[in-house]
Amino acid sequence: MTETTPIELAPELKPTKTWCMGRYQIDTPETMAIFEKYVPNPKMLLRKMPLLTEYGGDWKYRFVKFVFPNERMSHEAFDKKLKAREEELKNTPNTDDGGGNMFVKSLRVDADSHIIVRWVEKYSKDLAVIEGYKWSNGVVFHLDWEIGGNPDQIERAVPKTVEKLAQLQGRGAREVPTVPGFCVPDGIFVEKEQSYDGSILASFMMPERPDINLVVYIGYIPPSSDPGLLSRKDGIFAKFGNMAHRVKTLRADKRPLPGAPKGEELLVTLPEDKKGRVHAFIWEDMGWSKDHPFLRIELNTGIFNHMPSISDQEALAMWDAILNSFKLRSVDPQTGRADEAFPKTVATGEKCPKDGRWMSVEDGSVLKFVAGQIMPPVIFAKPAEGFFAKLTGKTTTYQAPGHWAWVEEKA
């Protein structure tokens, strides 16, 4: 292991901006941002497989995917966007034997939340996607959930998406919430209690230092057959064959962090003919349960054919400062709003969790209920049977189990 004398980092390399990521937080230099068109470099030494998506990240909360990047617009523009999206799907044909278009249904949950259901493929109705949209403080959030195309599956999934939209709240770009929940860019899924069901992959870049890339991955437990970072080291180096002797190891040791006692780091420099030596730093904690997930942080220099802009000493100092900031986000359940603790969607036969107005997910009707009241079935209308009934346009009603979604706090 090679150690270097500590140095004073240049101001633009010091981590001063805190990012809230899932249940964790990490500091980066001020100008670092999630990069939106990142193409993975297949030559990276420590990457077993390309991890990064087209938009520099992959954010999932429970069963829904958080579609990034967010859009910023007025509420009026938000309404126009949803109407345009519906028209786009209605005007896109589906060539399934049954014909029709890509649009399945839509639901206006409230003034700020909307759901659109569409088919996944233009030639099939086997799979559907529930698109959930929410406007909050000028930011439009977009959730996607791919499900089976069976009508029953769609009807069961819509209320769950409604509940996730109700959990989602906007937050300031630099705000690190203290309420339990799962942070996403510009927002947080507020929870009654802190849990750990979700995954994040984000790639950060610096405009003034285009050769530097930071990657943070928070995910599920890897297979038990994975021996860990340090145990994989020899196998990684062996892939370089006769060139392995040119890989210089700066550090290779255990490095536990708060909440990540199994942490290990491997920091190396690699030879690049036209770029000198580039840095490939990686830290991992294998995790062991849903509450202690797999964690991975990378710092790479010399990407996109740029010359590395920092020395070994600067890279190590920057790495240590960033890594030492990584930790579980502090949570104080008492600071959360009590309103967020109750279920936002309940089914027929369940008790109403809170006084107020509730909307039928199935037909859009809104009724008032009090806490403890048994939620009723939904009343549907259909044309009455019989020749004269059809002539007069008479309808009949029937009841069926359904779901009720919270609208607003008005008893």
N, C-alpha and C positions, 0 to 999 in steps of 0.2 A: 504494500500500500504506500502510495506517495502522498506526502503532506506538503503543503506550501504555506508560506508566511501569509497570514491574513492581510487583506488590503482593503482600502476604502473604495467602495463601488462608486462609479459615476452616478449622478442623480437619476438619470433616466433608466438605470438598471436596478435601482432599489425598489423592492416590493412595498408599495404604499396603498394599493387599491385592493379591497377585500371583495372576493367573489363568494356568494352563497350558492353552494352546489349540493342539492339534495339535502342530506343532514350534515354536511361538512362545509367548511369554509377554507379558503386559501388566499394568500396575498400574492399579487403580481405587480410588476412595474406599471406605472400609471397609464401608459398608452397601450398596454397589452389588451387585446380584444379577441373575442371568438372570431376566428377567420372563416369566411364564407366561400370558398371555392378551393379548398385544399386538395391537392392531388398527392396521394401517398408516394413516398420514395421507396421503391422496392429494394434499394441497396442498403437501407438502414440495417445496421448490424443486429440490433436487439429486438427488432420487430418480427415476431414469428409469422404474422400475417398482416395484411393491410387492415388497419383498424378504423381509419377515418372515412367518413361519408362525404358526399359532395359539399355539404354545408358545414363541415368542420365539427360535426357533433351528432350525437344520438341521445335523446333524452326520453326516458320512459318512466311513467309513474303508474305502478300497478298494471292494469290491463290496457292503458291508453298510451299512445305515442304523442309526445309534445312536438309539434311541427315547428321547426326553427328555420329562419329567423322570424321574429315578431314583426308585425306591421304597425306603423303609427298613423292614425287618421282621426278625423272628427267622427262623432256619432252618426251624423248624416251620411258621411262617406261609408261608414260601416254598414248602414242599412242598404245603401246602394250596392255595396260589394256582395251582400248576401243575395239580393234580388238577381244580380248579374250571374252569380254562381248557380242559382236555381235554373235560370234561363239557359245557361251554358249546358247544363246536364240534360235539360228537357230537349234541347236541340241536337244532342249527340245521340245517334241511334245505337241501339243494342241489337246485334244481329242474331241473338238467341232465337230458337225456333218460335218462341212466343212473340217476338218482335218487341216493339216499344222503344224506350230510350234509357239513358243511364240514370235518370232520376227515379227514386223510390218514394220518398216522402220527406216532409220537413215539419219542424215543430218550433214555434217561437216560445221558448221557455219563459222569458220575461223581456223587458226592454233592452237588456244588455246581453242576453244569451240566446243562441239559436242553434238548432240541430238540423243537419241535412243528411239524409241517407242515400247512398248511391251504390250502384254495382261496381265491382272491382274491375272487371274486364268488359270490353265492348262486344264480346261474342259469347258471354256466359252470364248466368244468374246464379252460379253456385256460391259465390262469395259477395259480401257487401261490406261497405265501409261506412261507419258512422262518423261524420265530420261534426265536431263540436266547436262552436265559436263563442268567444266572450270578449266584450269591450269593457275595458277598465282604465280610467284615467288617460284616455287617448291611445292606449295600446290594445291591439287585437291579438288575442291568444287563439291558437288553433290546435285542437286535439283530434287524433284519428284512432279508430278502433276497428280492426278488420275482424269480421265475424262470418258465420255461415249465412247463406242467402235464404234459409228457411224462414218464412214469416214469423213463426213462433220464436226463433232465435233473435230476430230483429226486435220483436216486441219486448223480449226480456232484457235486451241489451240497452235499449233507449233510456229507460229509467236510471240505469247505472251511469250512463254518460251524463245525464242531467245532474246526478249527484256529484260527479267529478267537477262539472262546471260550477256548481254551487260552492265547492271547496276552494276553487281557484280565485285568488285575490291578487290584484296588482300591488307592486311595491316599488319604492324608489330604486334607481339603478345602484346606489351605494348603500342601500338599507340592508342590514343583516337582521332579520326578524328574530325575536326571542320566543315566539309562539311555536308549539310543536307543528311540524309539517315538513314538506318536501319542496325545497327551493328549485325554481326553474328561472330562466332569464326573465327579469322584470316582474316575477310573480312568485307565489307560493301556494301549494295545496295545503290548506290548513287542516290539521288533524286534532282529534280530541286528545290522543296520546301519541307520543313519538314512536314511529315504527320505521322499518327499513326496507320496504318493498318497492324497489325502483332501481334504475341504472342510468349512468351518465357517461358519455364520451364527448369530450370537448377539446378542440385544438385552438391554441392562442398564438397570435402573431403580434409583432411590433412593426408599425409602418416605417419607422426610422431605422430599424434593424431587421431587414427582411430575411436575414440568414438565421434568425433565432426562432425556434418553435418550442412551445410548451404544450404537453398533452396530459390531460387528467382523465383517468378512467375509474369509475366506481361501479362495480357490477356484482354479479352473482358468484357463488363459490365455484372455483375451477374443479375439474375432476381430481379425485384422490391420487390418480396416477401422475399428476404434475408434481415434481419433487421440489419446486421452488426456484427462485431466480439464481441463487448461488450454485445450486446443484446442476442447473442447466448450463452454467458458464462454459465448461469444457466442450460441451456439444456445440455451443454457439461458435466458439473459436475454431473448432475443427472444420466448420464449413468453409473457412478461408484457406484451408490446405497449407501450401507453402508460404502463404502471405500472413499466416497467423502470428508469426514472430514480429510483425510490424504493428500489431495492435498493442497499444500501451495502456496498462491498467493504472488508473490513478487511485481508485479505491475499490474494494470488494469485501464487504463485511456486513454483519448484522447492523441494522439501524432502526431500533424501535422508536415509535412516536406515540404521543398520548392517544390512547384508544386503538393503537395498532402495534401490539407488542411483538408481532412476528415480522416486522419490517426488515428488509434487506436491500442493500444498494450495490449497484455495479456501475462504475464510472470509468469510461475508457475514451481514448482518442484514436481516431482512425486515419490512415493515410489516404489522401485524395490527390492524384497527380497534379491537378490544376488548382487545387484550393488549399494545399498544405494539409494540416491535420484538423479534422473536424471532431466535435464532441458528441458523444452519445451517452447520456446519463440516464439511469433508470433506477427507480425505487419501487418495491412491491411489498405488499402484505397479503399473504394468501387468503386470509380470512378463515372462518370456520363455521359460520352460521348466517342466517338472514340478517341478524342484528350486527354481525361483524363481517361485512362483505369483502370481496376481493378489491384491493386498491392498487392502482398503478399510476405513477407519475414519471414523465419523460421530459428531458431537456435536450434538444438537439441544436447544433449550430452547423453552418455551412450548407443549408438546404437550398433548393432551387438554383444550384450552381453558383451561389454567392460565396465569396471568400469569408471565412469566419471573422467576425468583427470584434471578438473578445479573446483574451489570452486564457491559458489554463487557470491562472490565479483568479481572473475575473469570473470565469465560468464556475469555478468551485464556490467562490463567495456568493454569487448570484443563486446558485443551486441551494446552498445551505440556508440562505435567507428565505427563499421560497418554501423549501421543505419544512423548515422549523415553524412556519406559519400554518401549516396544514393541521387541522384538528376538527373534532366534532363541534358543531355549532352549539353554543350554550342555549338552553331552553328553560324558560320559566313559564309553566302552564298558567300561572296566575295572571300573566300579562295578556293572555289571549282573551278575545271577546267571547263571553259566554254563549252568544248566539251561534258560534261555530261548533259547539259541542253536540248539537242534536242532529239526527239523520235528516238529510234534505229530501229524501225520497222514501216513501213508505207504501206498502201494498195493502190492498183490500184485506180486512181482517186484523191488521196490526193497529196498535194504539197510536193516536196522534201525539207526536212528541212535544208540540208547542202550539199555543194559541196563534191563530192567524189565518191567512188565506192560502189555500192549497189548490193547485190546478191538476186536473186529470191529464196525465201524459197521453192517454189514448185519444181523447176527443177535445181537449182544450178548455173544457168548462171549469170555472173557478168557484169554489165554495168556501165558507168559513167553518173552521172546526176549533174545538177547544182541546187542550192537552188532556190525554186520557181517553178521549172519545174514540170508538172503534171506527176505523176508516171504512166507508161503505163501498159497495161495488159501483162500477161506472154504468150510467144509463146511456144506452145507444139507441138511435132512431133508425128505422128502416121502413121502406115503402110497405104500406098495408097490402095484404093479399086480396085478390078478387078483382073482377072486371070494373065494377063501379068505383072501388077504392082507388084504382089506378087512374080512372078518369078524373076524379076529384083531387088527386094528389095527396090523399090522406096517408098518414104515417102511423106506425105503431112503435112501441119501445120495448126494449128488453134489457136485462141487467147481466153483467159479466164481471169477473174479477179484473182489477186493473191496478194502476199505480198513481199516487198523488205526489206532486212535487211542490216544495215550498215556494211561495210567491213573494211575500213581503210580511213584515211584522206589523199587522193590523188585526187586532182581535175583533 
